[in-house]
Amino acid sequence: MIEDLHLPPLVQPYAYVAVCHQSELEKFLHLSADDYNRLRADLVDLFNLSSPVFKIKDLLKGRWYDQGNSAHVSLGGGVATDGGHGSGPG
């Protein structure tokens, strides 16, 4: 569960939109389609993805490539994560 990660509140929505469909988040978190699409677009930019249609594995690809590298991207709340490349079906 995402709650088990103890992410800062500002980062939690990004975790949810990375792994959930918009319809699930609208029902359980009352996240609008516009907010969902905006957060997904932020992840595309932050992780240097080629498409807004991605899976969590696409976000993790760059982690192994950049591990130990100083090229980190900050997701609000001061949490750093590595950039990555890739796209795939959502």
Secondary structure by P-SEA (a helix, b strand, c coil): ccccccccccaaaaaaaacccaaaaaacccccaaaaaaaaaaaaaaacccccccccccccccccccccccccccccccbbbbbbbbcccc
